[in-house]
């Protein structure tokens, strides 16, 4: 789960203050919190990200990749012109830092007015030397870490305190709020039709599958079970699917349309218990293909979750028809969790906008923060 610091950085980036993030973590939390990929360097890789070694396309997964050390994974590139085996992106100890991550890191450090070093010991080379590149252009270094670091003497300001506490104070001073984290997950519904030569054309055999957009072998970690019902067809029995991949096979009249009502029961750790999805079925009509921008859909879902102060919202991302055999494919997005961070005291205008009935509020710390300001003789201007 992204921390106060992760979400504070997101807001600083949106405000135009933060220009680039360099991370040595492999937990994917910067991407999940909302930092744009083009403004993020993951020096040691990402345990949730795969890459195609042939065409360079990246795939961010909702599950942890099985391997490390840039080895081949079981999946392939989805580009029909490529199809190469994908590789994980997490470095092993002997691997060199990838230039595609290191080069923009060096460039942004050289251009930076201030480099913030947050919660790092600054001991692992060559990453620990990146902040020093800002000094040559007149930039400054600020270090926030509980312990001393080898680069403290080079810094304009050193703060020995928890990073979350410091960033909450910084956001308060800048009159910026820390946005809530809204997790949005993708899922896919497939409806396959099968011909039955031995039966009358009045009937059609079909199979419903609820799974991951990453492929039939990928898990759907945020769903524990799926309840399938038919509100407008009482003659069709309700089914409860408890095992992944979630599959249901039925045979119905081809001439009678109906709606499949899905109740997705979430796993532990999600912010709500379930979400509902209606999937209309009409075997005699051709459904239109629909494609929406995924980033726009995700942004609207996050805004809706924040506005309603709860999660469980569902939105269509894509609907398409695949022939031979005919398959209706529905790709949806769900807001599965929302966590609020409160970094403003009562009475402030931002505090009034934060829900009071949410169990995930994080109170602002009032503990003292120790810091060391380096001697003025080491500063060009402060």
Secondary structure, DSSP 4 states (H G I P E B T S, - for coil): ---HHHHHHHHHHHTT----EEE---S-HHHHHT--GGGEEETT--TTEEEETTT--EEE-SS--S--SS-EEEEE-S-TTT-PEEEE-PPPTTPPPPHHHHHHHHHHHHH-SEEEEES----STTGGGGGGGGGGGT-EEEEE-SS--TTGGG-SEEEES-HHHHHHHHHHHTT---PPEEEEEEEEEEEEEE--TTS-TTEEEEEEEEE-TT-TTS--TTEEEEEEE-TT-TTSPPEEE-SSSEEEEEEEETT--EEEEEEEEEPTTSSSSEEEEEEEE-TTSPPPPEE--HHHHHHHHHHHHHHHTS---EEEEEEEEETTTTEEEEEEEEEEEEE----S-TTSHHHHTS-SS-TT--PPP----EEEEPPGGG-S--
